């Protein structure tokens, strides 16, 4: 059963006349008659019966009318949806765990504003690992920490480093500091360790963490103090205001764009997103 024949059949059901049905579907009466005969062959039953001089629906015709309305409605809805929809744009975005709760949601919101039918795939890893994936063509854009001497990428936000503790942690400026810090490729790791060594401050590394969540868990459990970007600080953590602690650097957070040939997001869009970013 083809849809055009069912549509013609319903035109007869609605009008009760082959003449008017032919007018509605823009066909000749002979073409309509041929459609109805083919429809009857397809279902193996007669759709019409004579009632005096008038042609009416047979029992099979009455049954088909109910199904035909559903089939045509479903066909038209499917056609409408497929006709108006566009191919989704898949973009692979990388974000360090440090910025997942602060920078990431705002970037994602802007991406959806600029790109319709966005299929966004988000990966979390360290900036170093994300840059490697970007260079290998495994990611299209990443949120990253920029080197102090570099102008790479599109600037999003600057954040100073802060020392943090839990509310229950009793901090003493003379204590041996229990530290939870990021891995060695993090700028705060180097600044914290070198600064403490220069000031001859006693410390003990409780854990070198590959993610913000693991670092925060140690701090929130009162096992350590941490060195993180202020933009990454959870509301439940307190900043330690002690001038004897070494200063932590200011970092720049940027959007980096991969230059591989099939990158679905162009540099102009990335630039606009960076320009519109607010925090």
Rosetta blueprint (number, residue, H / E / L):
1 X L
2 X L
3 X H
4 X H
5 X H
6 X H
7 X H
8 X H
9 X H
10 X H
11 X H
12 X H
13 X H
14 X H
15 X H
16 X L
17 X L
18 X H
19 X H
20 X H
21 X H
22 X H
23 X H
24 X H
25 X L
26 X L
27 X L
28 X L
29 X H
30 X H
31 X H
32 X H
33 X H
34 X H
35 X H
36 X H
37 X H
38 X H
39 X H
40 X H
41 X H
42 X H
43 X H
44 X L
45 X L
46 X L
47 X L
48 X E
49 X E
50 X E
51 X E
52 X L
53 X L
54 X E
55 X E
56 X E
57 X E
58 X L
59 X H
60 X H
61 X H
62 X H
63 X H
64 X H
65 X H
66 X H
67 X H
68 X H
69 X H
70 X H
71 X H
72 X H
73 X H
74 X H
75 X H
76 X H
77 X H
78 X H
79 X H
80 X H
81 X H
82 X H
83 X H
84 X H
85 X L
86 X L
87 X L
88 X L
89 X E
90 X E
91 X E
92 X E
93 X E
94 X E
95 X E
96 X L
97 X H
98 X H
99 X H
100 X L
101 X L
102 X L
103 X H
104 X H
105 X H
106 X H
107 X H
108 X H
109 X H
110 X H
111 X H
112 X H
113 X H
114 X H
115 X L
116 X L
117 X L
118 X E
119 X E
120 X E
121 X E
122 X E
123 X E
124 X E
125 X L
126 X L
127 X H
128 X H
129 X H
130 X H
131 X H
132 X H
133 X H
134 X H
135 X H
136 X L
137 X L
138 X L
139 X L
140 X L
141 X E
142 X E
143 X E
144 X E
145 X E
146 X E
147 X L
148 X L
149 X L
150 X L
151 X L
152 X L
153 X L
154 X E
155 X E
156 X E
157 X E
158 X E
159 X E
160 X E
161 X E
162 X E
163 X E
164 X E
165 X E
166 X E
167 X L
168 X L
169 X L
170 X L
171 X L
172 X L
173 X L
174 X L
175 X L
176 X L
177 X E
178 X E
179 X E
180 X E
181 X E
182 X E
183 X L
184 X L
185 X L
186 X L
187 X H
188 X H
189 X H
190 X H
191 X H
192 X H
193 X H
194 X H
195 X H
196 X H
197 X H
198 X H
199 X L
200 X L
201 X L
202 X L
203 X E
204 X E
205 X E
206 X E
207 X E
208 X E
209 X E
210 X L
211 X L
212 X H
213 X H
214 X H
215 X H
216 X H
217 X H
218 X H
219 X H
220 X H
221 X L
222 X L
223 X L
224 X L
225 X E
226 X E
227 X E
228 X E
229 X E
230 X H
231 X H
232 X H
233 X L
234 X L
235 X L
236 X L
237 X E
238 X E
239 X E
240 X L
241 X L
242 X L
243 X L
244 X L
245 X L
246 X L
247 X L
248 X L
249 X L
250 X E
251 X E
252 X E
253 X E
254 X E
255 X E
256 X E
257 X E
258 X L
259 X L
260 X L
261 X L
262 X L
263 X L
264 X L
265 X L
266 X L
267 X H
268 X H
269 X H
270 X H
271 X H
272 X H
273 X H
274 X H
275 X H
276 X H
277 X L
278 X L
279 X L
